[in-house]
Amino acid sequence: MRRFLLVMIVLLIIGPLVMSRFAGAVGASAATRPGWTMIPVPTGVSGYLDAVTCLSATDCFAGGVANSNAVLITHLEGGTWRVAQGPSVGLDVTGQIRGIACVSATVCFAVGDSVTVTASSGIIEAYRGQSWKLARSPVNVAQWSAVTCGRSPAICWAVGSKVNGSPVIVRYRDSSWLEVPAPRKNLGSSLSLLSISCAGANLCIAVGGEGPAYEEKRPVSEIWNGTSWRVVNLTSPLSTVVSLLQSVSCLSKAISPVCVAVGFAGSSKKPPPGAVGIEIPLIYRYQRGDWTATPSPPGDLDHYPELAAVSCTSATWCWAVGSQGPGQDTSSTLAEHWNGTTWKWATTPDPPAEYRSLSAVACPDNEECWAVGGAGKPLIVNWKN
């Protein structure tokens, strides 16, 4: 989602970071380097894709919303993306998938919300190897934001927001969803959880933002230790600005479990005439019980780059995707790659459209990744090594 956020440039903070968006493109040369390519979407499909998950490089699901306001789920199988029809959420209702994850090829969950003129409510859809069907939500929520699943043990977690703005966390185990208490430090603030990932049964992290209003949000995480959740706030690199973490990816195969979270920081107010505003990407790394900020190339100044999603396959290999543009209704896709030392921009496809963005990414291995978003219609891009 595009956010038009402005902040006064503080040269002492961002000056050393300024660089061209493409200065650090991944690879050796345009002719030989690996890269992102656009993949055809199913014929006749319209709308936007907001989530993707992959069991392998050839078996993925992506979800979002169609222009008809119906739930949209697509399936990569046999080398081709096809529509996997989701159930109707009702007439005059907008249904949107915001998160999707699989336990196996025959057990997957998609979460999101259905919106009417007067209300919003969370929806959960379940896939059992043949088709998607609406599942019972364990608690009344305004919206489910994300879901993650582990294969051993077969446990899933989902996060969202209740109508009163408080966070909600639920766990799927033994064929049922149950709510798990989600703590809050500041009862007067709204705590929004936007993403969740696990490094095992004893470490899961949910990320988002906390503050009395959107323009006062600060990055926040909730950490699961195998028994309970606790709130851990993060420090934004810029002061007096809104900061949000929109995605997190955790690794269980590392010697010490590692999680990477991404988002953005920017001003919530328009600067005085003649001043230049910016938005910068945020990247944090969690390891051995602590969060640390990781430098990110800032992108084009005054083009408001934000990172919407991240996927890591090792402590030295991650992709993050998002968008940047000079205005709220004009943007282009972007991607950053982590090589174990630095984050660098990579060239991404930009089909003809005013608003182009990538909202989700899934990397089943170091050889291939899938990212989805929108560019007037659903956008699917593929990276191969």
C-alpha positions in Angstrom: 0.0 0.0 0.0 1.4 3.4 -0.9 1.9 5.9 1.8 2.6 9.5 1.0 4.9 10.5 3.8 7.2 13.5 4.1 10.0 14.6 6.4 12.5 17.4 6.5 15.9 16.2 5.3 18.4 16.0 8.2 21.7 15.9 6.3 23.7 14.6 9.3 21.4 11.5 9.3 20.8 10.7 5.7 23.6 12.5 3.9 26.1 9.5 4.0 23.4 7.2 2.7 22.6 9.0 -0.6 23.1 6.9 -3.6 21.5 6.0 -6.9 18.8 3.4 -6.8 20.6 1.2 -9.3 24.2 1.8 -8.1 24.2 -1.5 -6.3 22.2 -3.7 -8.7 22.8 -7.4 -7.9 25.0 -9.2 -10.4 28.0 -8.6 -12.7 26.5 -7.3 -16.0 23.2 -6.7 -17.6 23.8 -9.5 -20.1 24.8 -12.2 -17.6 23.6 -11.4 -14.1 20.6 -13.1 -12.6 17.5 -10.9 -12.4 13.8 -10.3 -12.0 11.4 -11.0 -14.9 7.7 -10.4 -15.3 5.5 -13.5 -15.5 2.1 -13.7 -17.3 -0.9 -13.7 -15.0 -3.9 -15.9 -15.7 -6.0 -14.6 -18.6 -8.8 -12.2 -17.6 -7.6 -11.8 -14.1 -7.7 -8.2 -12.7 -7.0 -6.7 -9.3 -4.0 -6.8 -7.0 -2.0 -9.5 -5.2 -0.9 -8.9 -1.6 0.5 -12.2 -0.4 2.5 -15.2 -1.7 3.9 -18.4 -0.3 5.9 -21.2 -1.9 6.4 -24.8 -0.9 8.9 -25.1 -3.8 9.9 -23.0 -6.8 7.2 -24.7 -8.8 4.4 -24.8 -6.2 3.1 -21.4 -4.9 -0.1 -19.7 -3.9 -0.7 -15.9 -4.1 -3.7 -14.0 -2.8 -5.3 -10.6 -3.0 -8.4 -9.0 -4.3 -10.0 -8.9 -7.8 -11.4 -5.7 -9.4 -14.9 -7.3 -8.8 -14.1 -7.0 -5.0 -14.0 -10.8 -4.8 -11.3 -12.8 -3.0 -8.5 -13.6 -5.5 -6.3 -16.7 -5.0 -3.9 -17.9 -7.7 -1.9 -21.2 -7.8 1.5 -21.9 -9.5 1.4 -25.5 -10.6 3.1 -27.2 -13.5 4.9 -24.0 -14.5 1.8 -21.9 -14.9 -0.2 -19.6 -12.7 -3.9 -20.4 -12.6 -6.9 -19.0 -10.7 -7.8 -21.1 -7.6 -11.3 -19.9 -7.0 -11.9 -18.8 -3.4 -15.4 -18.9 -1.8 -17.6 -15.8 -2.1 -17.8 -13.7 1.0 -21.2 -12.3 0.1 -22.9 -9.8 -2.2 -21.8 -6.2 -1.9 -18.8 -7.3 0.2 -15.2 -6.7 -0.7 -13.0 -9.7 0.2 -9.3 -9.4 0.3 -6.5 -11.9 1.1 -3.6 -10.3 3.1 -1.6 -13.3 4.1 -1.2 -16.9 2.9 0.9 -19.9 4.2 1.1 -23.7 3.8 1.8 -26.6 6.2 2.0 -29.0 3.2 0.8 -29.3 -0.4 -2.7 -30.2 1.0 -3.0 -27.9 4.0 -2.8 -24.1 3.5 -4.5 -21.1 5.1 -5.2 -17.6 3.7 -6.3 -14.7 5.9 -7.7 -11.2 5.3 -10.9 -9.3 5.7 -14.3 -8.7 4.2 -15.6 -5.1 4.1 -19.1 -3.8 3.8 -20.3 -0.2 3.8 -20.6 -0.3 7.6 -18.1 -2.8 9.0 -15.0 -4.9 8.4 -14.5 -8.5 9.7 -11.6 -10.9 9.4 -11.8 -14.0 7.2 -9.8 -17.3 7.2 -9.9 -19.6 4.2 -8.6 -23.2 4.3 -7.2 -25.3 1.5 -7.3 -29.1 1.8 -5.7 -30.1 -1.5 -8.7 -29.5 -3.8 -10.4 -26.1 -3.2 -10.5 -23.1 -0.8 -13.3 -22.9 1.7 -14.2 -20.4 4.4 -13.1 -21.5 7.9 -14.4 -20.5 11.3 -12.6 -17.6 12.8 -11.7 -18.2 16.5 -12.3 -14.6 17.5 -14.2 -11.6 16.1 -11.6 -9.3 14.5 -11.7 -6.3 12.1 -8.9 -7.7 10.0 -6.4 -10.6 9.8 -3.0 -9.2 8.5 -0.7 -12.2 8.1 -0.3 -16.0 8.7 2.7 -18.2 9.0 3.0 -22.0 9.1 5.6 -24.5 10.2 5.9 -28.0 8.9 7.5 -29.7 11.8 5.6 -29.4 14.1 2.5 -28.5 12.0 1.6 -25.2 13.7 0.3 -22.0 12.2 0.1 -18.5 13.7 -2.1 -15.6 12.5 -2.1 -11.9 13.6 -4.6 -9.1 13.1 -6.5 -6.3 14.8 -9.7 -6.2 16.8 -12.4 -3.6 16.2 -11.1 -1.6 19.2 -7.5 -1.4 17.8 -6.0 -4.0 20.1 -3.8 -6.8 18.5 -4.9 -10.4 18.2 -2.8 -13.5 17.9 -4.2 -17.0 17.2 -2.5 -20.4 16.8 -3.6 -23.4 14.7 -2.7 -26.7 16.3 -4.5 -30.1 16.4 -7.0 -29.0 13.7 -8.3 -25.9 15.4 -7.5 -22.2 15.9 -7.3 -20.8 19.4 -6.5 -17.2 20.6 -3.3 -16.7 22.5 -3.1 -13.5 24.7 -1.3 -10.6 23.0 0.2 -8.2 25.5 0.2 -4.4 25.2 2.5 -2.0 27.0 0.5 1.2 26.4 -3.2 0.7 26.8 -3.9 4.1 25.3 -2.1 3.3 22.1 -3.2 1.2 19.1 -0.8 -1.7 18.4 -1.0 -3.0 14.9 0.6 -6.4 14.0 1.2 -6.7 10.2 3.4 -9.8 9.8 4.6 -12.9 11.7 7.3 -15.5 11.2 8.8 -18.3 13.3 12.2 -19.8 13.7 10.9 -22.8 15.5 8.4 -23.8 18.3 10.2 -21.5 20.8 10.8 -18.4 18.7 8.2 -16.5 16.7 8.2 -12.8 16.0 5.3 -10.5 15.0 6.0 -6.9 13.8 4.1 -3.8 13.2 3.6 -0.3 14.8 2.4 1.2 18.0 1.1 4.7 18.7 -2.1 6.7 19.6 -2.6 7.5 15.9 -1.2 6.4 12.6 1.1 9.4 12.2 2.6 8.7 15.6 3.3 5.0 15.0 6.7 3.5 16.1 8.1 0.1 15.2 7.2 -2.7 17.5 7.6 -6.4 17.8 6.0 -9.2 19.9 8.2 -12.2 20.6 7.1 -15.7 21.5 9.4 -17.8 23.7 7.4 -21.0 23.5 5.2 -20.1 26.5 4.0 -16.5 26.1 4.3 -13.3 24.0 6.1 -10.1 25.1 6.3 -6.7 23.6 9.7 -5.3 22.4 9.8 -1.8 21.0 12.4 -0.7 18.5 14.1 2.6 18.0 13.4 4.5 14.8 16.4 6.0 13.0 14.5 9.3 12.5 12.8 11.3 15.2 9.3 12.8 15.1 8.2 10.6 12.2 5.9 7.6 11.6 7.7 4.3 11.5 6.3 0.9 10.7 7.6 -2.6 10.2 5.5 -4.4 7.6 7.2 -7.8 7.2 9.4 -10.2 9.0 11.2 -13.4 8.0 12.8 -15.9 10.5 15.3 -18.6 9.9 15.4 -21.9 11.9 18.4 -23.4 10.1 20.9 -20.8 11.3 23.3 -21.7 14.1 21.7 -18.9 16.1 18.1 -18.2 14.9 17.9 -15.0 12.9 14.9 -12.8 11.9 14.9 -9.9 9.5 12.2 -7.2 9.6 11.6 -4.4 7.0 9.4 -1.4 6.7 9.7 2.4 6.4 10.1 5.7 8.2 8.9 9.1 7.1 7.1 12.2 8.2 3.4 12.4 8.7 3.2 16.1 7.9 3.9 18.2 4.8 7.1 20.2 5.1 7.2 24.0 4.7 7.3 25.4 1.2 10.6 24.9 -0.4 11.6 22.1 1.9 12.3 18.6 0.5 10.7 15.6 2.1 11.8 12.0 2.2 10.9 8.5 3.3 13.5 5.9 4.1 13.4 2.1 4.1 13.8 0.4 7.5 15.7 -2.9 8.0 16.3 -4.6 11.4 17.9 -7.9 12.3 17.0 -9.9 15.4 19.6 -12.3 16.8 20.6 -13.5 20.3 17.8 -11.6 21.9 18.4 -8.2 20.4 17.3 -6.0 17.5 19.8 -4.0 15.5 19.2 -1.6 12.6 20.9 -2.6 9.3 21.8 0.2 6.9 19.7 0.2 3.7 20.4 2.3 0.6 17.8 5.0 0.8 16.6 5.0 -2.8 15.8 8.2 -4.8 15.4 11.2 -2.5 11.9 12.6 -2.5 10.6 9.3 -4.0 9.4 7.8 -0.7 10.8 4.2 -0.9 9.2 1.7 1.4 9.8 -2.0 1.9 6.7 -4.1 2.1 8.0 -7.6 2.4 11.1 -9.7 3.0 12.1 -13.4 2.6 15.3 -15.0 3.8 16.7 -18.5 3.1 19.9 -18.0 5.1 21.6 -15.5 7.4 23.5 -14.3 4.3 20.8 -14.4 1.7 17.5 -12.3 1.7 15.3 -10.4 -0.7 13.1 -7.4 0.3 10.6 -5.8 -2.1 8.3 -2.7 -2.1 7.8 0.5 -4.1 8.9 4.1 -4.5 7.6 7.1 -6.4 7.2 10.9 -6.4 3.6 10.9 -5.4 0.8 8.9 -3.8 -0.6 7.7 -7.1 2.7 7.2 -9.0 5.2 4.6 -8.0 7.6 2.0 -9.3 8.6 -1.4 -8.0 11.8 -2.0 -6.1 13.8 -4.8 -4.6 16.9 -5.1 -2.3 19.2 -8.1 -1.9 21.2 -9.0 1.2 24.4 -10.9 0.5 25.5 -11.3 4.1 27.4 -8.0 4.2 25.3 -5.3 2.6 21.9 -4.6 1.1 21.9 -3.5 -2.6 19.3 -2.4 -5.0 18.3 -4.7 -7.9 16.6 -3.8 -11.1 12.9 -4.9 -11.2 10.3 -5.0 -14.0 8.1 -1.9 -14.3 5.1 -2.6 -16.6 3.2 0.3 -18.1 1.0 1.7 -15.3 1.1 4.8 -13.1 1.0 2.8 -9.8 3.4 -0.2 -9.7 4.4 -2.0 -6.5 5.5 -5.3 -5.0 3.7 -6.3 -1.8 5.0 -9.8 -1.0 8.0 -12.1 -1.7 8.7 -15.8 -1.1 12.0 -17.5 -1.7 11.9 -21.3 -1.4 15.7 -21.5 -1.9 18.7 -19.4 -3.0 18.0 -20.2 -6.7 14.5 -18.8 -7.2 12.1 -16.3 -5.7 8.6 -15.1 -6.5 7.2 -11.6 -5.7 3.7 -10.3 -6.3 1.9 -6.9 -6.3 0.0 -4.8 -8.8 0.4 -2.6 -11.8 -3.1 -1.9 -13.0 -3.6 -5.6 -12.7 -2.0 -8.4 -10.7 1.8 -8.3 -11.0 3.9 -11.5 -10.7 7.7 -11.4 -11.0 10.3 -14.2 -10.8 14.0 -14.1 -9.8 16.3 -16.9 -10.9 20.0 -17.3 -10.1 
